Amino acid sequence: MRKAVAGAALAGALLTGCGGADDPAPAGKGGRDGAGGKKTSAAPSAPSGPSVLLTVPPVYAADRGWEQSLSWMPAKYSSKPPVAVGPRSGTVAYVNTTEDGYVVQVRDASSGRIRFTGEPWEPPTPMAEAGKGSYEGDEAELPSVSTAFQDGREYVVLWAHGVLGGDALAKGKEVVRLLVYPMDASGSAVAPKRRVDVPVEVYEPNSEKGKGRDDLRVEDYGGGLQVHWNGTKAGAVAVDVESGTIDACADACAEGRGQVRTAKGWVVTSHGLDLVEMPGSWHIQDDAPPGGRPTMDEFSRDGQYVSAVGGHLLTRWQTETGGNFSTPLVAVHDAATGRLETSIVCEQPRGGSAVSSPNGRFVAAGTVAFDLQRRHGACLEAGESRKADVFVRSITDDGIAYGELAAGPGEDPGAAEVDLSAGDGTPRALPEGTRVPEWALRDTGVFLTPHPVNGLLISVLKHT
């Protein structure tokens, strides 16, 4: 019964745009010919409490916090969900709409107070509308938002992938357009501090809601904003959000692919095996983890790149007792120096995008999580005593990791929590129907709830 009530409340919240106002989608795929049409009125500066009471982990209060609906969104989309957080400033940013275009809006996570709203913006022509055949599916490619930290200051970046220019004869230019705002901006209709166009050639849209295939990423991995893409000419660039200059990783990436740009240079992976190095500075096998089997031959799998977050690299290695095609050892390294920080051997670790706690003490990727202060790891994959993999989605500053259980197509994943700060890191199942936070901030959790028809509900809930 609780699930049915919550579902009805969610539908009502998305239809009424609670936490904000009715938000008609701008014209275009995923919005221009969809529902809506009323002019967006000003959202309240301090929204009322949640109208949808989610089932959440016990550390969060389902009835304390605020919510914002993005009812303009279609049910199927290929972009990253248009929500991001500023872990240093304690903010939540999202993309909303007006009759005049898309806008970015930033709220204080704790109070829900609006810090600023950007001026309306028309993104580049979507790839499907520009006649790119691989984009003509039923998943709309939408504008999205990311955050970045540079020179002691946090920024929010509104971005979209599409085509600039072009006509019946000329092709136009495929780009990712970035609009950069300081996170400490204030007011309404705020103009971006910087506009940057990054030329790209992306294979095809990402998988639905960013899960699975991920051919386009706009993220900060601990060294500032970066844009990565897979395509005919796969590439990576680092963007200076202050000056707008672009570092295209030309020389360093001559023999590989750029993964993370640090203050000391680019971290690059080799073609084929994805072994990690900083050309001319260090190779990941210079500081192999204990129990590893570093071999510098053309078939070596030692030091394969997994992911990066907050200035840390996660890699996988063979072990002295393992087979040639098994890489059960997972290690964490300092991204700038390659220095080993900690490692653990798991039976069958499964990768995934890396996440970290806001304070940076805890990191995880897929089914492996670490406490960098204690130099201790936890294996969360299925095994003799565990029926399902636990994929970590977020971690609090106290070391509580929240994850979803592996599930089949169309099945609701279960949820679990793990205390990484003490003990052996054994996961505990959460009650059926529990939603885990997408991000854990200092005193709030940010939950994203999609509606089966259209729309996305952002719920920001306080600690109990």
C-alpha positions as CSV (number, residue, x, y, z in Angstrom):
1,M,0.0,0.0,0.0
2,R,2.8,2.4,0.8
3,K,4.2,1.9,-2.7
4,A,0.9,2.7,-4.3
5,V,0.4,5.8,-2.2
6,A,4.0,7.0,-3.0
7,G,3.4,6.3,-6.7
8,A,0.2,8.4,-6.8
9,A,1.9,11.2,-4.9
10,L,4.8,11.1,-7.3
11,A,2.5,11.4,-10.3
12,G,0.7,14.4,-8.7
13,A,4.0,16.0,-7.8
14,L,5.3,15.8,-11.4
15,L,2.1,17.0,-12.9
16,T,1.9,20.0,-10.6
17,G,5.6,20.8,-10.6
18,C,5.8,20.9,-6.9
19,G,8.8,22.6,-5.4
20,G,8.7,24.9,-8.5
21,A,6.3,25.8,-11.1
22,D,4.8,24.3,-14.3
23,D,7.7,23.9,-16.6
24,P,6.8,23.5,-20.2
25,A,9.5,22.0,-22.3
26,P,11.0,24.2,-25.0
27,A,10.2,23.3,-28.6
28,G,12.2,20.5,-30.0
29,K,12.8,16.7,-29.6
30,G,11.8,15.7,-26.1
31,G,10.0,18.9,-25.5
32,R,9.1,21.2,-28.4
33,D,6.0,19.3,-29.4
34,G,5.3,17.8,-26.1
35,A,2.9,18.6,-23.2
36,G,3.1,22.0,-21.6
37,G,2.8,25.4,-23.0
38,K,2.2,27.6,-20.0
39,K,4.8,30.2,-19.1
40,T,6.9,29.1,-16.2
41,S,6.3,31.3,-13.2
42,A,8.9,32.0,-10.5
43,A,9.7,29.1,-8.3
44,P,9.4,29.8,-4.6
45,S,12.8,30.8,-3.1
46,A,12.3,28.4,-0.1
47,P,10.1,25.4,-1.1
48,S,7.8,23.6,1.2
49,G,8.6,20.1,2.5
50,P,8.4,16.9,0.4
51,S,5.0,15.9,-0.8
52,V,6.2,12.5,-1.9
53,L,7.4,10.4,1.1
54,L,10.0,8.0,-0.2
55,T,11.2,4.9,1.6
56,V,14.8,5.8,2.4
57,P,17.7,4.6,4.6
58,P,17.1,5.3,8.3
59,V,19.7,8.1,8.4
60,Y,17.4,10.3,6.2
61,A,14.0,11.8,7.2
62,A,11.5,11.3,4.4
63,D,9.4,14.3,5.5
64,R,12.2,16.8,6.1
65,G,13.8,18.6,3.1
66,W,12.5,19.8,-0.2
67,E,11.7,18.6,-3.7
68,Q,11.8,19.8,-7.3
69,S,10.0,18.2,-10.2
70,L,11.3,18.3,-13.8
71,S,8.0,17.4,-15.4
72,W,9.3,18.7,-18.8
73,M,11.5,15.6,-19.2
74,P,10.4,12.7,-21.4
75,A,10.4,9.1,-20.0
76,K,13.2,8.0,-22.3
77,Y,16.3,10.0,-22.7
78,S,19.9,9.2,-23.5
79,S,21.7,12.0,-21.7
80,K,23.0,12.1,-18.2
81,P,20.1,13.1,-15.9
82,P,20.1,16.9,-15.8
83,V,21.0,17.1,-12.1
84,A,24.4,17.6,-10.3
85,V,25.7,18.6,-6.9
86,G,28.3,20.9,-5.6
87,P,29.9,18.9,-2.8
88,R,32.0,21.8,-1.5
89,S,29.3,24.5,-1.6
90,G,26.5,22.1,-0.5
91,T,24.3,22.9,-3.6
92,V,22.1,21.1,-6.0
93,A,21.9,22.2,-9.7
94,Y,19.4,21.1,-12.3
95,V,18.1,22.0,-15.7
96,N,14.6,23.5,-16.0
97,T,12.6,25.1,-18.8
98,T,10.8,28.3,-19.7
99,E,9.0,29.3,-22.9
100,D,12.2,31.0,-23.9
101,G,14.6,28.1,-23.5
102,Y,16.4,25.9,-20.9
103,V,17.7,27.4,-17.7
104,V,20.1,26.1,-15.0
105,Q,18.9,26.7,-11.4
106,V,21.0,26.2,-8.2
107,R,19.6,25.7,-4.8
108,D,21.1,25.4,-1.3
109,A,20.9,21.7,-0.5
110,S,20.1,22.2,3.2
111,S,17.4,24.9,2.9
112,G,16.2,24.6,-0.7
113,R,16.7,28.3,-1.1
114,I,17.4,29.3,-4.7
115,R,20.8,30.8,-5.1
116,F,20.5,31.7,-8.8
117,T,18.7,31.0,-12.0
118,G,20.5,31.3,-15.4
119,E,19.2,33.2,-18.4
120,P,17.1,31.1,-20.9
121,W,19.2,29.3,-23.5
122,E,18.7,27.5,-26.8
123,P,21.2,24.7,-27.1
124,P,22.8,23.5,-30.4
125,T,20.5,21.7,-32.8
126,P,20.0,18.1,-31.5
127,M,21.8,15.4,-33.5
128,A,18.5,13.8,-34.6
129,E,17.1,17.0,-35.9
130,A,20.4,17.6,-37.8
131,G,19.9,14.3,-39.6
132,K,22.4,12.1,-37.7
133,G,20.9,8.6,-38.3
134,S,22.3,6.9,-35.2
135,Y,20.4,9.4,-33.0
136,E,17.0,8.8,-34.6
137,G,15.7,6.5,-31.8
138,D,13.0,7.1,-29.2
139,E,15.5,8.4,-26.6
140,A,15.8,12.2,-26.6
141,E,19.2,13.7,-26.1
142,L,18.7,16.5,-23.6
143,P,20.8,19.3,-22.1
144,S,22.5,18.4,-18.8
145,V,24.5,19.9,-16.0
146,S,27.8,19.2,-14.3
147,T,30.0,20.8,-11.6
148,A,33.7,21.5,-11.5
149,F,36.3,22.8,-9.1
150,Q,39.2,25.0,-10.2
151,D,41.6,27.3,-8.4
152,G,39.7,27.2,-5.1
153,R,36.3,28.0,-6.7
154,E,33.3,25.8,-7.6
155,Y,31.4,26.1,-10.9
156,V,28.2,24.8,-12.4
157,V,28.3,24.0,-16.1
158,L,25.1,23.8,-18.3
159,W,25.9,21.8,-21.4
160,A,24.4,20.2,-24.5
161,H,25.6,18.1,-27.5
162,G,24.5,19.0,-31.0
163,V,25.3,20.8,-34.2
164,L,26.1,24.4,-34.8
165,G,25.3,26.0,-38.2
166,G,24.7,23.9,-41.3
167,D,22.0,24.0,-43.9
168,A,20.7,21.9,-46.8
169,L,24.3,21.8,-48.2
170,A,26.7,22.4,-45.4
171,K,27.1,19.8,-42.6
172,G,27.5,22.1,-39.6
173,K,29.8,21.5,-36.7
174,E,29.3,18.9,-34.0
175,V,30.1,20.3,-30.6
176,V,29.5,20.1,-26.9
177,R,28.6,23.6,-25.9
178,L,29.4,24.6,-22.3
179,L,27.9,27.5,-20.3
180,V,30.0,28.2,-17.2
181,Y,28.6,29.9,-14.0
182,P,30.4,30.5,-10.7
183,M,28.5,28.5,-8.0
184,D,28.4,31.7,-5.8
185,A,26.4,33.7,-8.4
186,S,23.1,35.1,-7.3
187,G,19.9,36.5,-8.9
188,S,17.7,35.6,-11.8
189,A,18.4,35.5,-15.6
190,V,22.1,35.3,-14.7
191,A,24.4,35.3,-17.8
192,P,27.1,32.7,-18.0
193,K,30.6,33.8,-17.1
194,R,32.0,31.8,-20.1
195,R,30.8,30.0,-23.2
196,V,33.0,27.2,-24.6
197,D,32.4,25.0,-27.7
198,V,34.3,21.7,-27.7
199,P,34.5,20.0,-31.2
200,V,33.6,16.3,-30.9
201,E,32.7,13.3,-33.0
202,V,30.5,11.0,-30.9
203,Y,29.5,7.6,-32.1
204,E,25.9,7.5,-30.9
205,P,23.7,8.5,-27.9
206,N,24.5,7.1,-24.4
207,S,22.4,4.3,-23.1
208,E,19.1,5.2,-21.4
209,K,19.7,7.5,-18.4
210,G,23.4,7.1,-18.7
211,K,23.5,3.4,-17.8
212,G,25.5,1.1,-19.9
213,R,27.1,2.6,-23.0
214,D,28.6,6.0,-22.1
215,D,30.0,7.7,-25.2
216,L,29.9,11.2,-23.9
217,R,31.0,12.5,-20.5
218,V,31.3,16.0,-19.1
219,E,32.8,15.6,-15.6
220,D,35.4,16.7,-13.1
221,Y,37.6,13.8,-12.0
222,G,39.6,15.9,-9.5
223,G,41.6,18.1,-11.8
224,G,39.0,20.4,-13.3
225,L,36.4,20.1,-16.0
226,Q,36.9,17.5,-18.8
227,V,34.9,16.3,-21.8
228,H,35.4,12.7,-23.0
229,W,33.9,11.0,-26.0
230,N,34.0,7.8,-28.1
231,G,33.8,8.1,-31.8
232,T,35.7,7.9,-35.1
233,K,38.2,10.1,-33.4
234,A,37.8,9.3,-29.7
235,G,39.1,12.1,-27.5
236,A,39.4,13.9,-24.3
237,V,39.9,17.6,-23.5
238,A,40.4,19.6,-20.3
239,V,38.6,22.9,-20.2
240,D,39.9,25.9,-18.1
241,V,36.5,27.3,-17.0
242,E,38.1,30.6,-16.0
243,S,39.8,31.4,-19.4
244,G,37.9,29.1,-21.7
245,T,41.1,27.5,-23.1
246,I,41.1,23.8,-24.1
247,D,43.9,21.3,-23.6
248,A,43.4,18.6,-26.2
249,C,46.0,16.2,-24.8
250,A,47.8,16.2,-28.1
251,D,51.4,15.1,-27.3
252,A,50.6,13.0,-24.2
253,C,47.9,11.1,-26.1
254,A,49.9,10.3,-29.2
255,E,50.2,6.6,-28.1
256,G,47.1,6.3,-26.0
257,R,43.9,7.9,-24.7
258,G,43.7,10.7,-22.1
259,Q,41.7,9.8,-19.0
260,V,42.5,12.4,-16.4
261,R,44.3,15.7,-16.6
262,T,46.1,16.6,-13.4
263,A,48.3,19.5,-12.3
264,K,51.3,17.4,-13.3
265,G,50.0,16.3,-16.7
266,W,47.7,13.8,-18.5
267,V,47.1,10.3,-17.2
268,V,46.9,8.2,-20.4
269,T,45.8,4.6,-21.1
270,S,47.3,2.4,-23.7
271,H,45.3,1.4,-26.7
272,G,43.8,-2.1,-26.3
273,L,44.8,-3.1,-22.8
274,D,44.1,0.3,-21.0
275,L,47.3,0.2,-19.0
276,V,47.9,3.5,-17.1
277,E,50.8,5.9,-17.3
278,M,51.8,9.6,-17.3
279,P,54.1,9.7,-20.4
280,G,57.5,10.9,-19.5
281,S,56.8,10.8,-15.8
282,W,55.6,7.5,-14.4
283,H,54.0,4.1,-15.3
284,I,51.4,2.5,-13.1
285,Q,53.6,-0.6,-12.7
286,D,56.3,1.5,-11.0
287,D,54.3,1.2,-7.8
288,A,52.5,-2.2,-8.1
289,P,50.2,-3.2,-5.2
290,P,51.3,-6.1,-2.9
291,G,50.3,-9.5,-4.4
292,G,50.2,-8.1,-7.9
293,R,52.1,-9.6,-10.8
294,P,53.5,-6.7,-12.8
295,T,54.7,-7.8,-16.2
296,M,55.8,-5.3,-18.9
297,D,54.9,-7.3,-22.0
298,E,52.4,-6.7,-24.7
299,F,49.8,-9.0,-23.1
300,S,50.0,-7.6,-19.6
301,R,46.8,-6.8,-17.8
302,D,48.5,-5.3,-14.8
303,G,47.4,-1.7,-14.1
304,Q,44.3,-1.6,-16.2
305,Y,42.3,1.6,-15.8
306,V,38.9,1.3,-14.1
307,S,37.8,4.8,-13.2
308,A,38.8,8.0,-11.5
309,V,37.3,10.3,-8.9
310,G,38.6,13.2,-6.7
311,G,42.2,12.9,-7.8
312,H,42.4,9.1,-7.4
313,L,42.8,6.4,-10.0
314,L,41.3,2.9,-9.6
315,T,43.1,0.1,-11.4
316,R,42.9,-3.7,-11.7
317,W,45.7,-6.3,-11.6
318,Q,46.5,-9.9,-12.0
319,T,47.7,-11.8,-8.9
320,E,50.6,-14.2,-8.6
321,T,48.2,-17.1,-8.0
322,G,45.5,-16.0,-10.5
323,G,45.1,-16.9,-14.1
324,N,46.3,-14.9,-17.1
325,F,42.9,-13.4,-17.8
326,S,41.8,-12.7,-14.2
327,T,42.3,-9.3,-12.6
328,P,40.9,-9.7,-9.1
329,L,43.2,-7.2,-7.4
330,V,41.9,-3.6,-7.3
331,A,44.1,-0.7,-6.3
332,V,43.8,3.0,-5.7
333,H,46.5,5.4,-6.8
334,D,47.2,9.1,-6.5
335,A,46.3,10.4,-10.0
336,A,49.1,13.0,-10.2
337,T,52.0,10.8,-9.1
338,G,50.8,7.2,-9.6
339,R,51.6,6.5,-6.0
340,L,49.8,3.4,-4.5
341,E,47.4,4.4,-1.8
342,T,45.7,1.0,-1.0
343,S,44.5,-2.2,-2.6
344,I,42.4,-5.3,-2.1
345,V,41.9,-8.7,-3.7
346,C,38.3,-9.7,-4.5
347,E,36.9,-12.8,-6.1
348,Q,35.2,-11.2,-9.1
349,P,35.2,-7.4,-8.8
350,R,32.8,-5.6,-11.1
351,G,33.6,-2.1,-12.4
352,G,31.6,1.0,-12.5
353,S,31.9,4.8,-12.3
354,A,33.8,5.8,-9.3
355,V,32.2,7.8,-6.5
356,S,33.6,9.4,-3.3
357,S,32.4,10.9,-0.1
358,P,32.2,14.7,0.0
359,N,35.3,14.8,2.2
360,G,37.2,12.5,-0.1
361,R,38.1,9.9,2.6
362,F,36.0,7.1,1.0
363,V,35.9,6.0,-2.7
364,A,34.3,3.2,-4.6
365,A,33.8,1.9,-8.1
366,G,31.2,-0.8,-8.8
367,T,31.5,-3.5,-6.2
368,V,34.7,-2.4,-4.5
369,A,34.9,0.3,-1.9
370,F,37.8,1.8,0.2
371,D,38.5,3.8,3.3
372,L,41.7,5.7,2.3
373,Q,42.4,6.8,5.8
374,R,42.4,3.2,7.2
375,R,43.9,1.9,3.9
376,H,41.1,-0.7,4.0
377,G,38.9,-2.1,1.3
378,A,35.6,-4.0,1.0
379,C,34.5,-6.5,-1.7
380,L,30.8,-6.3,-2.4
381,E,30.3,-8.8,-5.2
382,A,28.2,-11.9,-5.0
383,G,29.8,-15.0,-3.6
384,E,29.4,-18.0,-1.4
385,S,27.5,-16.0,1.3
386,R,26.0,-13.2,-0.8
387,K,23.3,-13.7,-3.5
388,A,23.8,-10.4,-5.4
389,D,26.4,-7.9,-6.3
390,V,26.2,-4.5,-4.5
391,F,27.0,-1.6,-6.7
392,V,27.9,1.5,-4.7
393,R,26.0,4.7,-5.7
394,S,27.0,7.2,-3.0
395,I,29.0,7.5,0.2
396,T,28.5,9.8,3.2
397,D,31.4,11.6,5.1
398,D,30.9,9.1,7.9
399,G,31.7,6.2,5.6
400,I,28.2,4.8,5.0
401,A,28.1,3.5,1.4
402,Y,24.7,3.1,-0.2
403,G,24.3,0.7,-3.1
404,E,21.9,-1.1,-5.4
405,L,21.7,-4.9,-5.8
406,A,22.3,-6.3,-9.3
407,A,18.9,-7.0,-10.9
408,G,17.6,-8.3,-14.1
409,P,15.9,-6.2,-16.9
410,G,12.7,-4.7,-15.6
411,E,13.3,-5.7,-12.0
412,D,13.5,-3.2,-9.1
413,P,16.9,-3.5,-7.6
414,G,17.2,-4.0,-3.9
415,A,19.3,-1.8,-1.7
416,A,22.0,-2.2,0.8
417,E,24.3,-0.1,3.1
418,V,27.9,-0.7,4.1
419,D,29.9,0.9,7.0
420,L,33.3,1.5,5.4
421,S,34.7,3.3,8.5
422,A,34.8,0.3,10.8
423,G,34.5,-3.5,10.7
424,D,35.0,-5.7,7.7
425,G,32.6,-3.9,5.3
426,T,29.9,-6.5,5.3
427,P,26.8,-5.0,3.5
428,R,23.4,-5.0,5.2
429,A,20.1,-5.3,3.2
430,L,17.7,-2.4,3.4
431,P,13.9,-2.9,3.5
432,E,12.2,-3.6,0.2
433,G,11.4,-0.5,-1.8
434,T,14.2,1.6,-0.2
435,R,15.7,4.2,-2.5
436,V,19.4,5.1,-2.1
437,P,20.7,8.6,-2.5
438,E,22.3,9.5,-5.8
439,W,24.6,11.8,-3.9
440,A,25.3,12.1,-0.2
441,L,26.1,15.7,0.9
442,R,27.2,16.9,4.3
443,D,23.8,16.9,5.9
444,T,21.4,15.8,3.1
445,G,20.9,13.1,0.6
446,V,19.8,13.7,-3.0
447,F,17.4,11.2,-4.5
448,L,16.2,11.0,-8.1
449,T,12.9,9.3,-8.8
450,P,11.8,8.8,-12.5
451,H,8.1,8.7,-13.4
452,P,7.2,5.8,-15.7
453,V,5.5,8.3,-18.2
454,N,7.5,11.4,-18.0
455,G,9.4,13.6,-15.6
456,L,11.9,13.3,-12.8
457,L,11.5,14.2,-9.1
458,I,14.5,15.5,-7.2
459,S,14.1,14.9,-3.4
460,V,16.7,16.4,-1.1
461,L,16.2,15.0,2.4
462,K,17.8,15.9,5.7
463,H,19.5,13.6,8.2
464,T,17.4,12.4,11.0
